[in-house]
């Protein structure tokens, strides 16, 4: 991997963690540094999906709490 690309990856902690869990990207980045744009797109989609999952989980928890409160009354 090119040094400049490696520095970009290490600058963003969350992207670096994503690469740690999705190590196939290291191979793709070593082959061609142009794959970095694809990595960024996939990471943004992953981050968006993760955020939506957290929001949905929070909504589910709130609904559960309201149902429990209704049962207790």
ZIURUR-V165329 format. One record per pair of residues at least 12 apart in sequence whose C-alpha atoms are under 10 Angstrom apart, sorted by the first residue. I is the first residue (numbers start at 1). J is the second residue. Records with the same first field share a line. If there is no record, write none. Layout:
I: J  J
This chain:
1: 26  27  28  29  30  31  32  33
2: 29  30  32  33
4: 33
5: 29  30  33  34  36
6: 29  33
8: 36
9: 36  40
14: 43  47
15: 39  40  43  44  47
18: 39  43  46  47
19: 39  43
25: 38  39
26: 39
